Amino acid sequence: MSDPVADVRAFNRFYTGVIGVLQEGLLSSPYTLTEARVLFELAHGAAAEVVDLRRVLGLDAGYLSRILARFEADGLVRRSRSAADARRQVIELTGAGRDLQADLDRRSDAEIAELIGGLGEVDQRRLLGAMGTIRALLGGQAPAGMVVLRPPAPGDLGWVVQRHGAIYAREFGWDESFEALVARVVADYAADHDPRREAAWIAEVDGAPVGCVLCVRRDDTTAQLRLLLVEPAARGMGVGGRLVEECLRFARRAGYERIMLWTYDATVDAHRIYQRQGFTLDEEKKSRAFGHDMVEEIWSRDL
């Protein structure tokens, strides 16, 4: 494993160069990144107390004072005393300050649009998903975006195979024979499925794929739930439950009387989802699969 500290520092050097924050003036303006951030915070309120700006931005009092003094000299802000406490200063943007901030916003939007414009839709979703993961992990919060279920788009079925292989290898140590199995299931679905009786869904959060499931025909009266997956970063958001519920609704509409699934005892988190959705364990037997001795299981429920 590489040095995580060195990797993060290398990423910081790369990204600061990409977005141009090392230049003397941000977006070809005479103002630094920190100064532009102060303008941004001031623009999102009628007025702000200096103490609040310091808290939000984490700036040294003397440093913020020098920034505000420059803004005042440039005609971008005006100062007054708080009506609630005359000891506290209130800062608000002038018309010129709001015009400048709006211009910086427009230029920033154009720069980012150009930066990501060469990426296809799938790569843009990957980029936004990776950014969301960074924010969630370093901010200590789960992703706050809405879970959206949709049919697979071009490239999604390949993502299903790749993520199954990578996640199950990392979490359970399963070998490449599992990825090969997933690839066969996906290939069979893509090559020949009846859309009236079979379907697949991709779960998205903030434009990035975070989960999947398939509903396929087992026989005339029985559907089979296959390839349920939720990305680790999206667990706890109800993604798995939403995917299973959608699969059950489709199976009922398609005329099935029962639905079943095949899994292994190692997938404990998935078991909890199945139990909450009314599945019960019907059969189990010891088997050797994907490089491990496990217990093979069949779960089912009526529709």
C-alpha positions as CSV (number, residue, x, y, z in Angstrom):
1,M,0.0,0.0,0.0
2,S,1.3,3.5,-0.9
3,D,1.7,6.2,1.7
4,P,-1.8,7.8,2.2
5,V,-0.3,11.1,3.4
6,A,1.9,11.4,0.4
7,D,-1.0,10.4,-1.9
8,V,-3.3,13.1,-0.4
9,R,-0.5,15.7,-0.7
10,A,0.1,14.8,-4.3
11,F,-3.6,15.1,-5.1
12,N,-3.7,18.5,-3.5
13,R,-0.8,19.7,-5.6
14,F,-2.5,18.3,-8.7
15,Y,-5.9,19.8,-8.0
16,T,-4.7,23.2,-6.9
17,G,-2.8,23.4,-10.2
18,V,-5.9,22.3,-12.2
19,I,-8.2,24.9,-10.7
20,G,-5.6,27.7,-10.8
21,V,-5.5,28.7,-7.2
22,L,-1.8,29.1,-7.3
23,Q,-2.0,32.1,-9.6
24,E,-1.6,35.5,-8.1
25,G,-5.1,36.6,-8.9
26,L,-8.2,34.3,-8.9
27,L,-9.9,34.1,-12.3
28,S,-7.7,36.8,-13.7
29,S,-8.9,39.2,-11.0
30,P,-6.8,41.3,-8.6
31,Y,-8.2,39.2,-5.7
32,T,-6.9,36.0,-4.1
33,L,-8.9,32.8,-3.5
34,T,-9.4,33.7,0.2
35,E,-10.6,37.2,-0.7
36,A,-13.0,35.8,-3.3
37,R,-14.4,33.4,-0.7
38,V,-15.0,36.3,1.7
39,L,-17.0,38.0,-1.1
40,F,-19.0,34.8,-1.7
41,E,-20.0,34.6,2.0
42,L,-21.0,38.3,2.1
43,A,-23.0,37.9,-1.1
44,H,-25.2,35.1,0.4
45,G,-26.7,37.4,3.1
46,A,-27.9,41.0,3.4
47,A,-25.2,41.7,6.0
48,A,-22.8,39.8,8.2
49,E,-21.1,40.4,11.5
50,V,-17.3,40.2,11.3
51,V,-17.2,37.6,14.1
52,D,-19.5,35.4,12.1
53,L,-17.3,35.6,9.0
54,R,-14.3,34.6,11.1
55,R,-16.1,31.6,12.5
56,V,-17.4,30.4,9.1
57,L,-14.1,30.9,7.2
58,G,-11.7,30.0,10.1
59,L,-9.6,33.1,9.4
60,D,-7.3,34.9,11.7
61,A,-8.8,38.2,13.0
62,G,-5.9,40.3,11.7
63,Y,-6.0,38.7,8.3
64,L,-9.7,39.2,7.9
65,S,-9.4,42.8,9.0
66,R,-6.8,43.5,6.3
67,I,-9.0,41.9,3.7
68,L,-12.0,44.0,4.7
69,A,-9.9,47.1,4.8
70,R,-8.8,46.5,1.2
71,F,-12.4,45.8,0.2
72,E,-13.5,49.1,1.8
73,A,-10.8,51.0,0.0
74,D,-11.9,49.5,-3.3
75,G,-15.5,50.4,-2.6
76,L,-16.7,46.8,-2.3
77,V,-18.1,46.8,1.2
78,R,-19.5,49.2,3.8
79,R,-19.2,48.9,7.6
80,S,-21.7,49.7,10.3
81,R,-22.4,48.9,13.9
82,S,-24.8,46.1,15.0
83,A,-28.2,47.3,16.1
84,A,-28.1,44.6,18.8
85,D,-24.6,45.3,20.1
86,A,-22.7,48.5,19.1
87,R,-19.4,46.7,19.9
88,R,-19.9,44.4,16.9
89,Q,-19.2,45.4,13.3
90,V,-21.5,44.5,10.4
91,I,-20.2,44.2,6.9
92,E,-22.3,44.3,3.7
93,L,-21.5,44.4,0.0
94,T,-22.0,47.6,-1.9
95,G,-23.5,47.5,-5.4
96,A,-20.0,47.3,-6.8
97,G,-19.1,44.5,-4.5
98,R,-22.2,42.5,-5.6
99,D,-21.4,43.1,-9.3
100,L,-17.8,41.9,-8.8
101,Q,-18.9,38.8,-6.9
102,A,-21.5,38.0,-9.6
103,D,-18.8,38.4,-12.3
104,L,-16.5,36.0,-10.4
105,D,-19.3,33.5,-10.1
106,R,-20.0,33.6,-13.9
107,R,-16.3,33.3,-14.7
108,S,-15.9,30.4,-12.3
109,D,-18.9,28.6,-13.8
110,A,-17.5,29.0,-17.3
111,E,-14.0,27.7,-16.2
112,I,-15.5,24.6,-14.5
113,A,-17.8,24.0,-17.5
114,E,-14.7,24.0,-19.8
115,L,-12.8,21.8,-17.4
116,I,-15.4,19.0,-17.3
117,G,-16.8,19.7,-20.8
118,G,-14.5,17.1,-22.4
119,L,-15.8,14.3,-20.2
120,G,-18.7,12.1,-21.2
121,E,-21.8,11.7,-19.1
122,V,-20.6,8.5,-17.4
123,D,-17.2,10.1,-16.5
124,Q,-18.9,13.2,-15.2
125,R,-21.0,11.0,-12.9
126,R,-17.9,9.2,-11.8
127,L,-16.2,12.6,-11.1
128,L,-19.1,13.9,-9.1
129,G,-19.5,10.7,-7.2
130,A,-15.8,10.7,-6.2
131,M,-16.1,14.3,-5.0
132,G,-19.2,13.4,-3.0
133,T,-17.3,10.5,-1.4
134,I,-14.4,12.8,-0.4
135,R,-16.8,15.3,1.1
136,A,-18.6,12.6,3.0
137,L,-15.5,10.9,4.4
138,L,-13.6,14.0,5.3
139,G,-16.6,16.0,6.5
140,G,-17.9,13.2,8.7
141,Q,-21.3,13.2,7.1
142,A,-23.2,10.7,4.9
143,P,-24.0,11.9,1.4
144,A,-27.1,14.1,1.6
145,G,-28.3,13.7,-2.0
146,M,-31.5,12.2,-3.1
147,V,-31.5,8.5,-4.2
148,V,-32.7,8.2,-7.7
149,L,-33.6,4.8,-9.4
150,R,-33.3,4.6,-13.2
151,P,-32.9,2.0,-15.9
152,P,-29.3,1.2,-17.0
153,A,-27.7,3.6,-19.4
154,P,-24.9,2.7,-21.9
155,G,-21.8,1.7,-19.8
156,D,-23.8,0.9,-16.6
157,L,-23.8,-2.9,-17.1
158,G,-20.1,-2.8,-17.3
159,W,-20.0,-0.8,-14.1
160,V,-22.2,-3.5,-12.4
161,V,-19.7,-6.2,-13.3
162,Q,-16.6,-4.1,-12.2
163,R,-18.1,-3.0,-8.9
164,H,-19.2,-6.5,-8.0
165,G,-15.8,-7.8,-8.7
166,A,-13.9,-5.1,-6.8
167,I,-16.2,-4.8,-3.7
168,Y,-16.7,-8.5,-3.1
169,A,-12.9,-9.1,-3.5
170,R,-12.2,-6.4,-1.0
171,E,-14.9,-7.2,1.6
172,F,-15.0,-11.0,1.4
173,G,-11.9,-12.0,-0.5
174,W,-13.8,-13.7,-3.3
175,D,-11.7,-14.5,-6.3
176,E,-12.2,-13.7,-10.0
177,S,-14.6,-16.5,-10.6
178,F,-17.3,-14.4,-8.9
179,E,-16.7,-11.5,-11.3
180,A,-16.9,-14.0,-14.1
181,L,-20.3,-15.2,-12.8
182,V,-21.6,-11.7,-12.6
183,A,-20.4,-11.0,-16.1
184,R,-22.3,-14.0,-17.4
185,V,-25.5,-12.9,-15.6
186,V,-25.2,-9.4,-17.0
187,A,-24.3,-10.7,-20.5
188,D,-27.4,-13.0,-20.6
189,Y,-29.6,-10.1,-19.4
190,A,-28.2,-7.7,-22.0
191,A,-28.4,-10.2,-24.9
192,D,-31.9,-11.5,-24.4
193,H,-34.4,-10.3,-21.8
194,D,-38.1,-9.7,-22.1
195,P,-38.7,-6.1,-20.9
196,R,-42.3,-7.0,-19.9
197,R,-41.0,-9.6,-17.4
198,E,-37.4,-8.6,-16.7
199,A,-35.8,-5.3,-15.6
200,A,-32.7,-3.7,-14.1
201,W,-32.2,-0.6,-12.0
202,I,-29.2,1.7,-11.2
203,A,-29.4,3.8,-8.0
204,E,-27.8,7.2,-8.2
205,V,-26.9,9.8,-5.6
206,D,-25.7,13.2,-6.8
207,G,-25.4,11.9,-10.4
208,A,-23.1,8.9,-9.4
209,P,-24.1,5.2,-9.5
210,V,-24.2,3.8,-6.0
211,G,-26.2,0.6,-6.4
212,C,-28.0,-1.9,-8.7
213,V,-30.4,-4.8,-8.9
214,L,-31.9,-7.1,-11.5
215,C,-35.3,-8.8,-11.6
216,V,-35.3,-11.8,-14.0
217,R,-37.5,-14.7,-14.9
218,R,-37.0,-17.9,-13.0
219,D,-40.0,-19.7,-14.4
220,D,-43.6,-18.6,-15.4
221,T,-44.7,-17.9,-11.9
222,T,-41.4,-17.1,-10.1
223,A,-39.1,-14.1,-10.5
224,Q,-35.5,-14.0,-9.3
225,L,-33.8,-11.0,-7.7
226,R,-30.1,-10.9,-8.8
227,L,-27.0,-8.7,-8.3
228,L,-28.2,-6.5,-5.5
229,L,-25.2,-4.2,-4.7
230,V,-24.8,-1.0,-2.7
231,E,-21.6,1.0,-2.7
232,P,-20.0,1.2,0.8
233,A,-20.1,5.0,0.8
234,A,-23.9,4.9,0.2
235,R,-24.8,2.4,2.9
236,G,-27.2,3.6,5.5
237,M,-29.1,5.7,3.1
238,G,-31.8,3.2,2.3
239,V,-30.5,2.4,-1.2
240,G,-30.7,-1.4,-0.8
241,G,-34.2,-1.2,0.5
242,R,-35.3,1.1,-2.3
243,L,-33.8,-1.3,-4.9
244,V,-35.5,-4.4,-3.5
245,E,-38.9,-2.6,-3.2
246,E,-38.7,-1.5,-6.8
247,C,-37.8,-5.1,-7.8
248,L,-40.9,-6.4,-5.8
249,R,-43.2,-3.8,-7.4
250,F,-42.1,-4.8,-10.9
251,A,-42.4,-8.5,-10.2
252,R,-46.0,-8.0,-9.1
253,R,-46.9,-5.9,-12.1
254,A,-45.2,-8.5,-14.4
255,G,-47.6,-11.2,-13.0
256,Y,-45.3,-13.3,-10.9
257,E,-46.7,-15.0,-7.9
258,R,-43.4,-15.5,-6.0
259,I,-39.8,-14.1,-6.0
260,M,-36.6,-15.9,-4.9
261,L,-32.9,-15.1,-4.6
262,W,-29.7,-17.1,-4.3
263,T,-26.9,-15.9,-2.0
264,Y,-24.3,-16.9,0.6
265,D,-24.1,-16.7,4.3
266,A,-21.2,-14.1,4.1
267,T,-23.5,-11.4,2.8
268,V,-24.9,-10.5,6.3
269,D,-25.9,-6.9,5.4
270,A,-27.9,-8.0,2.4
271,H,-29.7,-10.6,4.7
272,R,-31.0,-7.8,6.8
273,I,-32.5,-6.0,3.8
274,Y,-34.1,-9.3,2.6
275,Q,-35.6,-9.9,6.0
276,R,-37.1,-6.4,6.2
277,Q,-38.7,-7.0,2.8
278,G,-40.4,-10.2,3.9
279,F,-38.0,-12.8,2.5
280,T,-37.4,-16.0,4.5
281,L,-34.6,-18.5,4.3
282,D,-35.9,-21.7,2.5
283,E,-32.7,-23.8,1.8
284,E,-29.1,-23.8,2.8
285,K,-26.2,-26.1,2.0
286,K,-22.4,-26.1,2.4
287,S,-20.5,-25.4,-0.8
288,R,-17.2,-24.3,-2.2
289,A,-17.4,-21.1,-4.2
290,F,-15.2,-18.2,-5.2
291,G,-12.2,-19.6,-3.4
292,H,-14.0,-20.1,0.0
293,D,-16.0,-22.7,1.9
294,M,-19.4,-21.1,2.5
295,V,-23.1,-21.8,3.0
296,E,-25.2,-21.4,-0.1
297,E,-28.7,-20.0,0.6
298,I,-32.1,-19.7,-1.2
299,W,-34.5,-17.1,0.1
300,S,-38.0,-16.3,-1.2
301,R,-41.4,-14.7,-0.5
302,D,-44.9,-14.6,-2.0
303,L,-45.9,-11.6,-4.0
